[in-house]
Amino acid sequence: MYIEGGRVRVRSRGGLDIAGPLPELRELGGAVRAERAVLDGEIVAFGPDGRVSFSALQERMYVHRPVRVAELTAGSQRR
C-alpha cells in the first residue's frame, strides 16, 4: 500500500490495483500521519463466524461495479 498526500494506492502481489473493491483501505490515508508511506502486510477478511476467511476476501477482490462494491462494503461493516 502506498500513501502519498492522503491518497492510497493498493497493489496486489501480482500488481493489480485492489483499492477499488476495498474502499475501506482508503481510510488509512488519513490515519497515517506522514506525507508519504509504504505499508506492507496482508489483507484479510472475516467470515460470519468471525474467523479469517479467504473466500470472503476473494468475494471482494474482483468486484468492480460501484453499486456491488457499496453493497459488499456495507455488509462487511455490519459484522
Secondary structure, 3 states (H helix, E strand, C coil): CEEECCEEECECCCCCECCCCCHHHHHHHHHCCCCEEECCCCCCCECCCCCECHHHHHHHHCCCCHHHHHHHHHHHHHC
